[in-house]
Amino acid sequence: MNKSKIVNLICKSVLFAPLVFGVASTNAVEDDATNSPVSLESTLDSLSPNQMVNNWSKDLTTINSSSSIDEMVYFFKEDKYTAWDVSARGLEHGPVDIYRYWPGMPSADIDAAVMKEKWIYMFKGSQYAAWNVNSGSTTHGLVDISTYWPGMFSSNIDAAVRKKGYVYFFKGSQYTAWDIARGRLEHGARDISTFWPGMISSDLDAATSKEGYVYFFKGDQYSAWDIERGRLEHGPRDISTFWPGMFSSNIDAAVHKANISSGGSGGGSGGGTGGGGTGGGGVIIH
């Protein structure tokens, strides 16, 4: 997204904020120390492209929690990531160094990633780290997968995805299922081909969900699963055809960062450090 578009969006958020929140002041943007106006252009010039996206998206979603402006799909490969704007249906930015946007998270060669309530989980080897979408930070370092996701695959996961009320881990030709509401294993390892007929059925590179579909990635191909109909939608097809500008082959991981409504903060006490948590979290996710 170019700078002029970002300026327009920020201007709109500033102008409408008094109307939304009942704020009497008409000062647009002021410096706290001097109480003097600050140029939006100069502010944006001081930010990296990634910081711009991170900052304005958070501000605008507080005005309208149903907006899809902060809904992204991230692809990870080696030490880089790319971002796909779900609403605009196109590349938002990237490739960018993972550590620049996700400090404290695994910074290269991620095995899998998934969003649950307000947390994005990244898995590497036998450990995972959790990213709080609200605060834009991680609350702890790497933790053993087996400690907080007992019964699920505990190391070298190929892919992970959320579908309705479950998180699925994939490894080899099998998958396991985690019941989010109950915070426990739903069932152990089963063949991917049995539950996901027609989809890529072994050694997935990555998986994610978006707008009613689950996507499996392998090599330079992907396949799509219709969640409501419970069947293959299409595929395999070239990644580059449907996701232009994103990594087009050998993706390490993918995750759908969905909107979080203001109605709940998510996940119960287990949300940050483990797989548990019974709260709905107000997450709009397929």
C-alpha positions as CSV (number, residue, x, y, z in Angstrom):
1,M,0.0,0.0,0.0
2,N,1.5,3.4,-1.0
3,K,2.0,6.3,1.4
4,S,-0.9,8.4,0.0
5,K,-3.4,5.7,0.7
6,I,-2.1,5.3,4.3
7,V,-2.3,9.1,4.8
8,N,-5.9,9.1,3.6
9,L,-6.8,6.2,5.9
10,I,-5.2,7.9,8.9
11,C,-6.8,11.2,8.2
12,K,-10.2,9.5,8.1
13,S,-9.6,7.8,11.4
14,V,-8.6,11.0,13.0
15,L,-11.5,13.0,11.6
16,F,-14.1,10.4,12.6
17,A,-12.7,9.4,15.9
18,P,-14.4,12.3,17.7
19,L,-17.7,11.3,16.2
20,V,-17.3,7.7,17.2
21,F,-16.0,8.1,20.7
22,G,-17.7,11.4,21.6
23,V,-14.4,13.3,21.9
24,A,-14.9,17.1,21.8
25,S,-11.4,18.0,20.7
26,T,-10.9,18.8,17.0
27,N,-7.0,18.7,17.2
28,A,-6.0,16.1,14.6
29,V,-2.5,14.9,15.6
30,E,-0.6,16.5,18.4
31,D,2.8,16.0,20.0
32,D,2.3,15.2,23.7
33,A,5.3,17.2,24.8
34,T,4.7,20.4,22.8
35,N,1.0,20.2,22.1
36,S,1.7,21.3,18.6
37,P,0.5,19.7,15.4
38,V,2.7,16.9,14.0
39,S,2.9,16.4,10.2
40,L,1.4,13.1,9.1
41,E,4.0,13.0,6.3
42,S,6.9,13.5,8.7
43,T,5.5,10.8,11.0
44,L,5.2,8.4,8.1
45,D,8.7,9.2,6.9
46,S,10.1,8.1,10.2
47,L,8.4,4.7,10.0
48,S,9.4,1.7,8.1
49,P,6.8,0.2,5.7
50,N,6.1,-2.5,8.2
51,Q,5.7,-0.1,11.1
52,M,3.2,1.9,9.1
53,V,1.1,-1.1,8.4
54,N,1.3,-2.3,12.0
55,N,0.4,1.1,13.5
56,W,-2.4,2.4,11.3
57,S,-4.1,-1.0,11.1
58,K,-4.4,-1.2,14.9
59,D,-5.8,2.4,15.2
60,L,-8.4,2.0,12.5
61,T,-9.7,-1.4,13.8
62,T,-10.4,0.3,17.2
63,I,-12.9,2.6,15.4
64,N,-14.6,-0.2,13.5
65,S,-13.9,-3.7,14.8
66,S,-15.8,-5.3,11.9
67,S,-13.4,-3.8,9.3
68,S,-11.3,-6.2,7.4
69,I,-8.4,-3.8,7.1
70,D,-6.3,-5.8,9.6
71,E,-7.2,-9.2,8.2
72,M,-4.1,-10.7,6.6
73,V,-2.7,-14.0,5.5
74,Y,1.1,-14.4,6.2
75,F,3.4,-16.7,4.3
76,F,6.7,-17.6,5.9
77,K,9.8,-18.8,4.1
78,E,13.3,-19.1,5.6
79,D,13.8,-15.8,7.4
80,K,11.2,-13.7,5.4
81,Y,7.5,-13.3,5.4
82,T,4.9,-11.8,3.0
83,A,1.5,-10.4,3.8
84,W,-1.7,-10.8,1.8
85,D,-4.6,-8.3,2.3
86,V,-7.8,-10.4,2.5
87,S,-10.0,-7.5,1.7
88,A,-8.0,-6.1,-1.2
89,R,-7.2,-9.6,-2.4
90,G,-3.6,-8.8,-3.1
91,L,-0.1,-8.6,-1.7
92,E,0.1,-6.0,1.1
93,H,3.9,-6.0,1.6
94,G,6.9,-8.2,1.6
95,P,9.2,-10.0,1.6
96,V,10.3,-8.6,5.0
97,D,12.5,-10.0,7.7
98,I,10.4,-12.0,10.2
99,Y,12.2,-10.5,13.2
100,R,11.3,-7.0,12.2
101,Y,7.5,-7.6,12.6
102,W,7.6,-10.5,15.0
103,P,10.3,-9.8,17.6
104,G,10.8,-12.6,20.1
105,M,9.2,-15.2,17.8
106,P,11.1,-17.8,15.8
107,S,12.9,-15.7,13.1
108,A,13.6,-18.4,10.5
109,D,12.6,-21.8,9.3
110,I,9.2,-21.9,11.0
111,D,7.5,-25.3,10.9
112,A,3.9,-24.2,11.2
113,A,1.7,-21.3,12.4
114,V,-1.9,-21.0,13.5
115,M,-4.2,-18.3,15.1
116,K,-6.4,-19.2,18.0
117,E,-8.4,-16.5,19.8
118,K,-6.1,-13.5,20.1
119,W,-2.9,-15.5,19.7
120,I,-0.8,-16.5,16.8
121,Y,1.3,-19.6,17.5
122,M,4.5,-20.4,15.7
123,F,6.0,-23.8,15.9
124,K,9.6,-24.8,15.4
125,G,11.1,-28.2,16.3
126,S,9.6,-29.3,19.6
127,Q,8.7,-25.8,20.7
128,Y,6.4,-22.9,20.0
129,A,6.0,-19.2,20.8
130,A,2.8,-17.2,21.1
131,W,2.1,-13.7,19.7
132,N,-0.6,-11.5,21.2
133,V,-2.4,-9.9,18.3
134,N,-3.9,-7.1,20.5
135,S,-0.6,-6.0,22.0
136,G,1.6,-6.9,19.1
137,S,4.1,-8.7,21.2
138,T,5.1,-12.1,22.6
139,T,4.6,-12.7,26.3
140,H,7.1,-15.5,26.7
141,G,9.8,-17.3,24.8
142,L,9.9,-20.8,23.3
143,V,7.9,-23.4,25.2
144,D,7.6,-27.2,24.7
145,I,4.7,-28.1,22.4
146,S,4.0,-31.2,24.5
147,T,3.5,-29.2,27.7
148,Y,0.5,-27.2,26.5
149,W,-0.8,-29.2,23.5
150,P,-0.7,-32.7,25.1
151,G,-1.6,-35.5,22.7
152,M,-0.9,-33.5,19.6
153,F,2.2,-33.9,17.4
154,S,4.9,-32.7,19.7
155,S,7.8,-31.9,17.2
156,N,8.6,-31.1,13.6
157,I,5.0,-30.3,12.6
158,D,4.4,-29.9,8.9
159,A,1.5,-27.5,9.1
160,A,-1.3,-26.3,11.3
161,V,-4.7,-24.7,10.6
162,R,-7.9,-23.7,12.4
163,K,-11.2,-24.9,11.1
164,K,-14.3,-23.8,13.0
165,G,-13.8,-25.0,16.6
166,Y,-10.7,-27.1,16.1
167,V,-7.0,-26.7,15.5
168,Y,-5.4,-29.3,13.3
169,F,-1.7,-30.3,13.3
170,F,-0.3,-32.2,10.2
171,K,2.7,-34.4,10.0
172,G,3.6,-36.8,7.3
173,S,0.3,-38.4,6.1
174,Q,-1.6,-37.9,9.4
175,Y,-3.3,-35.1,11.4
176,T,-4.4,-34.6,15.0
177,A,-7.3,-32.4,16.2
178,W,-7.5,-30.1,19.2
179,D,-10.9,-29.0,20.6
180,I,-10.6,-25.3,21.3
181,A,-13.6,-24.9,23.6
182,R,-12.6,-27.8,25.8
183,G,-8.9,-27.1,25.6
184,R,-7.9,-30.7,25.0
185,L,-7.1,-33.3,22.3
186,E,-10.2,-34.2,20.3
187,H,-8.6,-37.3,18.7
188,G,-5.1,-38.7,17.9
189,A,-3.4,-39.3,14.6
190,R,-5.6,-40.1,11.6
191,D,-4.9,-40.3,7.9
192,I,-5.3,-36.9,6.1
193,S,-6.9,-38.6,3.1
194,T,-9.7,-39.9,5.2
195,F,-10.9,-36.6,6.6
196,W,-9.7,-34.3,3.7
197,P,-10.4,-36.4,0.5
198,G,-8.9,-34.9,-2.6
199,M,-6.6,-32.5,-0.7
200,I,-2.8,-32.8,-0.7
201,S,-2.5,-35.8,1.6
202,S,1.1,-35.9,2.9
203,D,4.1,-33.9,3.8
204,L,2.4,-30.5,3.6
205,D,4.5,-27.4,3.5
206,A,1.9,-25.2,5.1
207,A,-1.9,-24.7,5.7
208,T,-4.2,-21.8,6.4
209,S,-7.8,-20.7,6.2
210,K,-9.4,-17.8,4.5
211,E,-13.0,-16.8,3.7
212,G,-14.7,-20.1,4.2
213,Y,-11.9,-22.3,2.8
214,V,-8.9,-24.2,4.1
215,Y,-5.8,-24.2,1.9
216,F,-3.0,-26.8,1.9
217,F,0.3,-26.0,0.3
218,K,3.1,-28.3,-1.1
219,G,5.9,-27.4,-3.4
220,D,4.4,-24.8,-5.9
221,Q,0.9,-26.1,-5.6
222,Y,-2.1,-25.6,-3.3
223,S,-5.5,-27.2,-2.9
224,A,-8.7,-25.6,-1.4
225,W,-11.3,-27.2,0.9
226,D,-14.8,-25.8,1.2
227,I,-15.5,-25.7,4.9
228,E,-19.3,-25.5,4.8
229,R,-19.7,-28.2,2.1
230,G,-17.0,-30.3,3.6
231,R,-15.4,-31.2,0.3
232,L,-12.6,-30.3,-2.1
233,E,-13.3,-27.0,-3.8
234,H,-10.4,-27.2,-6.3
235,G,-6.8,-28.1,-6.8
236,P,-4.0,-28.8,-6.9
237,R,-3.2,-25.5,-8.6
238,D,-0.2,-23.2,-8.9
239,I,0.3,-21.0,-5.9
240,S,1.4,-18.1,-8.1
241,T,-1.9,-18.0,-9.9
242,F,-4.1,-17.4,-6.9
243,W,-1.6,-15.7,-4.6
244,P,0.4,-13.4,-6.9
245,G,3.3,-11.7,-5.3
246,M,3.4,-14.1,-2.3
247,F,6.0,-16.9,-2.0
248,S,5.2,-19.2,-4.8
249,S,6.9,-22.5,-3.7
250,N,8.2,-24.3,-0.7
251,I,6.5,-22.2,1.9
252,D,7.5,-23.0,5.5
253,A,4.3,-21.9,7.2
254,A,1.2,-19.8,6.7
255,V,-1.4,-18.2,9.0
256,H,-4.6,-16.2,8.7
257,K,-4.6,-13.2,11.0
258,A,-8.3,-12.6,11.5
259,N,-10.1,-9.6,13.0
260,I,-10.7,-9.5,16.7
261,S,-14.0,-7.8,17.8
262,S,-14.1,-5.6,20.8
263,G,-16.6,-7.9,22.4
264,G,-14.1,-10.2,24.1
265,S,-10.4,-10.5,24.8
266,G,-10.2,-14.2,24.1
267,G,-9.1,-17.5,25.2
268,G,-9.2,-17.8,29.0
269,S,-6.1,-18.2,31.1
270,G,-4.6,-20.8,28.7
271,G,-4.6,-18.6,25.7
272,G,-1.1,-17.1,26.0
273,T,0.9,-20.0,27.1
274,G,-0.9,-23.0,26.0
275,G,-3.5,-24.7,23.9
276,G,-6.2,-24.3,26.5
277,G,-8.8,-21.6,27.0
278,T,-12.6,-21.7,26.7
279,G,-13.4,-18.1,25.8
280,G,-14.8,-17.3,22.4
281,G,-12.5,-14.3,22.0
282,G,-14.7,-12.6,19.4
283,V,-12.5,-13.9,16.6
284,I,-13.9,-13.7,13.1
285,I,-12.3,-16.7,11.6
286,H,-13.2,-19.5,9.2
